């Protein structure tokens, strides 16, 4: 279960090291359990929808591993995020991974 982040948020040194040192080990088709085994429980979970479609269908979910976020809402500059986002299809297999600010 994920908990609400308090802003400004900075991961512990151990958590940051786990994310930075291991995110590149994540591969497409891995399961959610395999990702959690490598990176730990995510800081946030959200639904994933079809992009740029009116009335999009849910196509999966995302796990967010946050190292730094200065505020909850705002522009990219205002948030000043450092994170890894792992996207899963509806069956729970990795379909993409991106990082910001690492």
Order of alpha helices (4+ residues) and beta strands (2+ residues): beta-alpha-alpha-beta-beta-alpha-beta-beta
